[in-house]
Amino acid sequence: MGGGRVAVSRRRRAFGLGGVLYLYGPYRRNGSHTAPSNEAFDAQLRANDPRWGVRDMEAVETLGEKAGFTLAEIVAMPANNFSLLFVKNV
């Protein structure tokens, strides 16, 4: 997840107060995959590189908070994906 921390940290500097960060994709919730297809996708990613994979939504939220964002909205999307809407608060 190192790359994720760097990506969020770099974006922190690009946003002013109230700026919006939008993330889309598959996520685990409370440590569990939300669909068998996401679990298979996660295994495929990790087989290519152990640093890759489907992330825990809660861990992404924590990264956002550390970078000065608040998770304002979670929207369930087609194909077992989610949209995460963060707002810059610092």
Phi and psi in degrees as GROMACS dihedral restraints (atoms count N, CA, C in turn):
[ dihedral_restraints ]
;  ai    aj    ak    al  type     phi  dphi    fc
    3     4     5     6     1   -54.2    20    10
    4     5     6     7     1   -43.2    20    10
    6     7     8     9     1   -61.3    20    10
    7     8     9    10     1   -34.9    20    10
    9    10    11    12     1   -65.6    20    10
   10    11    12    13     1   -39.9    20    10
   12    13    14    15     1   -63.7    20    10
   13    14    15    16     1   -42.2    20    10
   15    16    17    18     1   -65.2    20    10
   16    17    18    19     1   -43.9    20    10
   18    19    20    21     1   -61.5    20    10
   19    20    21    22     1   -45.6    20    10
   21    22    23    24     1   -67.4    20    10
   22    23    24    25     1   -41.2    20    10
   24    25    26    27     1   -61.8    20    10
   25    26    27    28     1   -42.9    20    10
   27    28    29    30     1   -65.6    20    10
   28    29    30    31     1   -38.1    20    10
   30    31    32    33     1   -69.8    20    10
   31    32    33    34     1   -27.2    20    10
   33    34    35    36     1   -55.2    20    10
   34    35    36    37     1   -41.0    20    10
   36    37    38    39     1   -72.8    20    10
   37    38    39    40     1   -19.3    20    10
   39    40    41    42     1   -87.6    20    10
   40    41    42    43     1    -8.0    20    10
   42    43    44    45     1  -112.4    20    10
   43    44    45    46     1   140.2    20    10
   45    46    47    48     1   -91.2    20    10
   46    47    48    49     1   173.7    20    10
   48    49    50    51     1   -54.0    20    10
   49    50    51    52     1   130.5    20    10
   51    52    53    54     1    86.2    20    10
   52    53    54    55     1    -3.2    20    10
   54    55    56    57     1   -63.1    20    10
   55    56    57    58     1   154.6    20    10
   57    58    59    60     1  -113.8    20    10
   58    59    60    61     1   133.1    20    10
   60    61    62    63     1  -114.9    20    10
   61    62    63    64     1   123.2    20    10
   63    64    65    66     1  -113.9    20    10
   64    65    66    67     1   124.5    20    10
   66    67    68    69     1  -121.0    20    10
   67    68    69    70     1   142.4    20    10
   69    70    71    72     1  -136.3    20    10
   70    71    72    73     1   138.6    20    10
   72    73    74    75     1   154.7    20    10
   73    74    75    76     1  -172.6    20    10
   75    76    77    78     1   -80.7    20    10
   76    77    78    79     1   144.8    20    10
   78    79    80    81     1  -140.6    20    10
   79    80    81    82     1   151.6    20    10
   81    82    83    84     1   -84.4    20    10
   82    83    84    85     1   150.3    20    10
   84    85    86    87     1  -121.4    20    10
   85    86    87    88     1   127.6    20    10
   87    88    89    90     1    53.4    20    10
   88    89    90    91     1    37.7    20    10
   90    91    92    93     1    81.6    20    10
   91    92    93    94     1     0.4    20    10
   93    94    95    96     1  -118.9    20    10
   94    95    96    97     1   144.6    20    10
   96    97    98    99     1   -67.7    20    10
   97    98    99   100     1   148.3    20    10
   99   100   101   102     1   -91.4    20    10
  100   101   102   103     1    -7.1    20    10
  102   103   104   105     1  -161.8    20    10
  103   104   105   106     1   149.4    20    10
  105   106   107   108     1   -57.3    20    10
  106   107   108   109     1   -34.6    20    10
  108   109   110   111     1   -64.9    20    10
  109   110   111   112     1   -35.3    20    10
  111   112   113   114     1   -69.6    20    10
  112   113   114   115     1   -36.1    20    10
  114   115   116   117     1   -64.7    20    10
  115   116   117   118     1   -42.5    20    10
  117   118   119   120     1   -65.2    20    10
  118   119   120   121     1   -41.1    20    10
  120   121   122   123     1   -62.5    20    10
  121   122   123   124     1   -42.4    20    10
  123   124   125   126     1   -59.7    20    10
  124   125   126   127     1   -46.2    20    10
  126   127   128   129     1   -62.1    20    10
  127   128   129   130     1   -40.5    20    10
  129   130   131   132     1   -63.7    20    10
  130   131   132   133     1   -45.9    20    10
  132   133   134   135     1   -61.0    20    10
  133   134   135   136     1   -47.6    20    10
  135   136   137   138     1   -67.6    20    10
  136   137   138   139     1   -27.4    20    10
  138   139   140   141     1   -66.7    20    10
  139   140   141   142     1   -32.2    20    10
  141   142   143   144     1   -77.9    20    10
  142   143   144   145     1   -36.4    20    10
  144   145   146   147     1  -162.6    20    10
  145   146   147   148     1   117.8    20    10
  147   148   149   150     1   -58.9    20    10
  148   149   150   151     1   -18.4    20    10
  150   151   152   153     1   -78.7    20    10
  151   152   153   154     1   -15.2    20    10
  153   154   155   156     1   -90.0    20    10
  154   155   156   157     1   170.9    20    10
  156   157   158   159     1   141.3    20    10
  157   158   159   160     1   172.3    20    10
  159   160   161   162     1   -73.4    20    10
  160   161   162   163     1   130.2    20    10
  162   163   164   165     1   -91.9    20    10
  163   164   165   166     1   155.0    20    10
  165   166   167   168     1   -75.7    20    10
  166   167   168   169     1   128.3    20    10
  168   169   170   171     1   -56.8    20    10
  169   170   171   172     1   -39.3    20    10
  171   172   173   174     1   -65.8    20    10
  172   173   174   175     1   -36.0    20    10
  174   175   176   177     1   -68.5    20    10
  175   176   177   178     1   -38.1    20    10
  177   178   179   180     1   -65.7    20    10
  178   179   180   181     1   -40.4    20    10
  180   181   182   183     1   -61.1    20    10
  181   182   183   184     1   -43.1    20    10
  183   184   185   186     1   -62.7    20    10
  184   185   186   187     1   -42.3    20    10
  186   187   188   189     1   -59.0    20    10
  187   188   189   190     1   -44.0    20    10
  189   190   191   192     1   -60.9    20    10
  190   191   192   193     1   -44.2    20    10
  192   193   194   195     1   -62.0    20    10
  193   194   195   196     1   -41.5    20    10
  195   196   197   198     1   -64.3    20    10
  196   197   198   199     1   -25.8    20    10
  198   199   200   201     1   -94.0    20    10
  199   200   201   202     1     6.1    20    10
  201   202   203   204     1    91.1    20    10
  202   203   204   205     1    20.7    20    10
  204   205   206   207     1  -111.9    20    10
  205   206   207   208     1   152.0    20    10
  207   208   209   210     1  -115.1    20    10
  208   209   210   211     1   133.2    20    10
  210   211   212   213     1   -73.5    20    10
  211   212   213   214     1   108.7    20    10
  213   214   215   216     1   -91.3    20    10
  214   215   216   217     1   -29.1    20    10
  216   217   218   219     1  -157.9    20    10
  217   218   219   220     1   141.4    20    10
  219   220   221   222     1  -119.8    20    10
  220   221   222   223     1   125.1    20    10
  222   223   224   225     1  -122.3    20    10
  223   224   225   226     1   121.2    20    10
  225   226   227   228     1   -68.8    20    10
  226   227   228   229     1   133.3    20    10
  228   229   230   231     1  -120.3    20    10
  229   230   231   232     1   170.6    20    10
  231   232   233   234     1   -60.8    20    10
  232   233   234   235     1   162.4    20    10
  234   235   236   237     1    59.8    20    10
  235   236   237   238     1    33.2    20    10
  237   238   239   240     1    61.3    20    10
  238   239   240   241     1    32.6    20    10
  240   241   242   243     1  -106.2    20    10
  241   242   243   244     1   170.3    20    10
  243   244   245   246     1  -135.4    20    10
  244   245   246   247     1   149.2    20    10
  246   247   248   249     1  -103.9    20    10
  247   248   249   250     1   129.8    20    10
  249   250   251   252     1  -114.4    20    10
  250   251   252   253     1   124.4    20    10
  252   253   254   255     1  -111.7    20    10
  253   254   255   256     1   113.2    20    10
  255   256   257   258     1  -106.1    20    10
  256   257   258   259     1   146.0    20    10
  258   259   260   261     1  -121.7    20    10
  259   260   261   262     1   134.5    20    10
  261   262   263   264     1   -70.6    20    10
  262   263   264   265     1   126.2    20    10
  264   265   266   267     1  -120.3    20    10
  265   266   267   268     1    -1.2    20    10
